[in-house]
Amino acid sequence: EEGDFVTLIGGNGAGKSTRLNIIYKDLIPEDGVISFGSGKEIGFLRQDSGLSDGTIQSEMESVFQHLYDMELTMRNIEETMGEISPDSEEYARLSIEYSSLQTQFESAEGYQIHVKIDTVLNGMGFADTDRGTPVDVLSGGERTRLAICKLLLESPDLLILDEPTNHLDFSTLVWLEEYLLSYPGALLIVSHDRYFLNTICHSIWELQNRELTVYKGNYDKYLVLKEERETQLLKRYELQQQEI
């Protein structure tokens, strides 16, 4: 649900990656039903996820292409209105269209695009990197960090992060944690970073023996609840064996 910050855990081969790919619609399940809210967007971080052959700056700006197109339309309308009579019907029509576009542009924070890009790039360790640097010359770790930047700017309703901390230094990790704590959508994270999980997640979903068990709380709370659950299951098993 919106606002859920979930960690998916399980041993190797438990099916974590399979489930993430099914949710992202890269795989079709053999059984069961998957339901999505109408118009909901999903973002999935994988190695080199969603990156093109452009530059760092163009890659970030591509997220806001619809707003750049809207701004260009507004400029064209301004030019047209400057060339016709203010008393004409065409001027009145264009004025209404311009007002509508401006309202949409402002509500989408179109005037804050460059601030958003700078905030995310600086926070993710690109403060001293030339924004004109081609993406294809970046290292694997840099590309992963850039992919995170792009996803944060896209701000999908469900953000899926598969091992997001692998290529982050301490300062970048701290920034990402603080940023995600106020993320407006839902998070689904696979990570082995216990401190990161304790800071970010509200719920642990464990895949084990082809079953999914939900534990409310962070990773430390999960360890306590799992031990309690296994103790209860063992007692039930022993009672069952006595009965048999």
C-alpha positions in Angstrom: 0.0 0.0 0.0 1.0 3.6 -0.3 3.4 4.5 2.5 4.6 0.9 3.1 8.3 0.5 3.4 9.0 -3.2 3.0 12.1 -5.5 3.0 11.9 -8.8 1.2 14.3 -11.3 2.6 15.1 -15.0 2.1 17.9 -17.4 1.4 19.6 -17.8 -2.0 17.1 -19.4 -4.4 14.1 -18.6 -2.3 12.5 -16.6 -5.1 13.2 -13.0 -4.2 14.4 -11.9 -7.7 11.6 -13.9 -9.4 8.9 -12.1 -7.4 10.5 -8.7 -8.0 10.5 -9.4 -11.8 6.9 -10.6 -11.6 5.8 -7.4 -9.9 7.7 -5.3 -12.5 5.9 -7.4 -15.2 9.2 -8.7 -16.6 8.0 -12.3 -15.8 4.5 -13.8 -16.1 3.5 -16.0 -13.1 2.5 -19.6 -13.7 -0.3 -19.3 -11.2 -2.0 -16.7 -9.0 -3.3 -13.1 -9.6 -1.4 -9.8 -9.4 -3.4 -6.6 -9.0 -2.2 -3.1 -9.5 -4.0 0.2 -8.6 -5.1 2.1 -11.7 -2.5 4.3 -13.2 0.2 3.3 -10.7 3.8 3.5 -11.8 6.6 1.1 -10.7 10.3 1.8 -10.7 12.9 -1.0 -10.4 16.6 -0.5 -9.7 18.8 -3.1 -11.3 22.4 -2.8 -12.6 22.4 -0.1 -15.3 18.7 0.1 -14.9 17.0 2.4 -17.4 20.1 4.3 -18.5 20.7 5.4 -22.1 23.8 6.5 -24.0 23.4 10.2 -23.2 25.2 12.4 -20.6 24.6 12.6 -16.9 22.7 15.8 -17.3 20.6 14.6 -20.3 19.8 11.4 -18.5 18.4 13.3 -15.5 16.5 15.8 -17.8 14.9 13.0 -19.7 12.7 12.3 -16.6 11.1 15.8 -17.1 10.8 15.7 -20.9 7.0 16.1 -20.6 7.5 19.3 -18.6 10.1 20.7 -21.1 7.6 20.0 -23.9 4.9 21.8 -21.9 7.2 24.8 -21.3 8.0 25.0 -25.0 4.3 25.0 -25.8 3.8 27.9 -23.4 6.7 29.9 -25.0 5.1 29.3 -28.5 1.7 30.5 -27.2 3.4 33.6 -25.7 4.9 34.4 -29.1 1.6 33.9 -30.9 -0.3 36.1 -28.4 2.3 38.8 -28.9 1.6 38.9 -32.7 -2.2 39.1 -32.6 -4.8 41.5 -31.3 -5.7 41.2 -27.6 -9.3 41.8 -28.6 -9.5 38.8 -30.9 -11.2 35.5 -30.3 -8.0 33.6 -31.0 -6.2 35.7 -28.3 -8.9 34.8 -25.7 -8.7 31.1 -26.7 -4.9 31.1 -26.4 -5.1 32.9 -23.1 -7.3 30.1 -21.6 -5.0 27.4 -23.0 -1.9 29.2 -21.6 -3.4 29.6 -18.1 -4.3 25.9 -18.0 -0.8 24.9 -19.1 0.8 27.2 -16.6 -1.3 25.8 -13.7 -0.3 22.2 -14.7 3.4 23.3 -15.0 3.4 24.9 -11.6 1.6 22.0 -9.9 4.2 19.6 -11.3 6.9 21.9 -9.9 8.2 22.6 -13.4 10.2 25.6 -12.2 12.1 23.4 -9.7 13.5 20.9 -12.2 17.1 22.0 -12.0 16.9 22.3 -8.2 15.6 18.7 -8.0 18.3 17.4 -10.3 21.1 19.2 -8.4 19.8 18.0 -5.1 19.8 14.3 -6.1 23.0 14.3 -8.1 24.9 16.1 -5.3 23.5 13.8 -2.7 24.4 10.7 -4.6 28.0 11.7 -5.0 28.1 13.5 -8.4 28.7 17.0 -7.0 32.2 17.2 -8.5 31.4 15.3 -11.7 31.0 17.1 -15.0 27.3 16.9 -15.9 28.4 16.5 -19.6 30.1 13.2 -18.9 28.8 10.4 -21.1 27.0 7.7 -19.2 28.9 4.9 -21.1 32.3 6.0 -19.6 31.1 5.7 -16.0 32.1 2.8 -13.9 29.6 0.1 -12.9 29.2 1.6 -9.4 28.7 5.1 -10.8 26.1 3.9 -13.3 24.2 2.2 -10.4 24.2 5.4 -8.4 23.0 7.3 -11.5 20.2 4.8 -12.0 19.2 5.5 -8.4 19.2 9.2 -9.1 16.9 8.8 -12.1 14.5 6.6 -10.2 14.3 9.1 -7.3 13.5 11.9 -9.8 10.9 9.8 -11.4 9.4 9.1 -8.0 7.2 6.1 -9.0 4.3 5.0 -6.8 6.2 1.8 -6.0 10.0 2.0 -5.9 11.8 -1.4 -6.0 15.4 -1.4 -4.9 17.5 -4.5 -5.3 20.7 -4.2 -3.2 20.8 -0.4 -3.5 23.7 0.1 -1.0 26.3 -2.0 -2.8 28.1 0.9 -4.4 27.5 3.7 -1.9 30.1 5.2 0.5 29.0 6.2 4.0 28.0 9.8 3.2 26.0 8.9 0.2 24.3 6.1 2.1 23.3 8.5 4.9 21.9 10.9 2.3 19.9 8.2 0.6 18.5 7.0 3.9 17.3 10.5 4.8 15.8 11.0 1.4 13.9 7.7 1.4 12.5 8.3 4.9 10.3 11.0 3.3 9.6 9.1 0.1 5.9 9.8 -0.9 5.2 6.3 -2.3 5.9 2.7 -1.3 9.3 1.0 -1.1 10.1 -2.6 -1.7 13.8 -3.3 -0.8 16.1 -6.3 -1.1 19.3 -5.7 0.9 21.8 -7.4 3.2 22.6 -4.1 4.9 21.2 -4.6 8.3 21.7 -1.0 9.5 20.0 0.3 6.3 17.0 -2.0 6.8 16.7 -0.9 10.4 16.6 2.7 9.4 14.3 2.5 6.5 11.8 -0.4 6.7 8.6 -0.8 8.7 7.9 -4.4 7.7 9.9 -7.5 6.9 8.5 -10.1 4.4 10.4 -13.4 4.6 10.4 -16.0 1.9 11.1 -19.4 3.3 10.0 -22.9 2.2 7.9 -21.3 -0.6 5.8 -19.4 2.0 5.8 -15.6 2.7 5.6 -14.5 6.4 5.1 -10.9 7.3 6.7 -9.4 10.4 5.9 -5.9 11.4 8.8 -3.7 12.4 12.4 -3.3 11.3 15.1 -6.0 11.0 16.0 -6.2 14.7 12.3 -6.5 15.5 12.0 -9.2 12.9 14.7 -11.3 14.6 12.9 -11.2 17.9 9.5 -12.0 16.3 10.9 -14.8 14.2 12.5 -16.5 17.3 9.2 -16.2 19.1 7.3 -17.7 16.2 9.7 -20.6 15.7 9.5 -21.3 19.5 5.7 -21.5 19.2 5.9 -23.7 16.1 8.3 -26.1 17.9 5.9 -26.4 20.9 3.0 -27.1 18.5 5.1 -29.8 16.8 6.0 -31.4 20.0 2.4 -31.5 21.2 1.4 -32.9 17.9 4.0 -35.6 18.1 2.8 -36.5 21.6 -0.7 -36.8 20.3 0.4 -39.0 17.5 
